Amino acid sequence: MASIHDRMPVIFTKEDEQVWLDPDPETKDMDADALTSLLKPRPIHQRR
């Protein structure tokens, strides 16, 4: 992968995707801790 890109892709569930893409509607800000919590390994049963 490093020869193509120096970062690994992230695959989100639909729910997590919305959190990642949309800032908090009240503060218009991204909560770094909330976003970091989304960066977790995909469950084994969902991997191909």
PyMOL commands that set and color helices and strands:
alter all, ss='L'
color gray80, all
select helices_A, chain A and resi 14-21+32-37+44-46
alter helices_A, ss='H'
color red, helices_A
deselect
rebuild
show_as cartoon
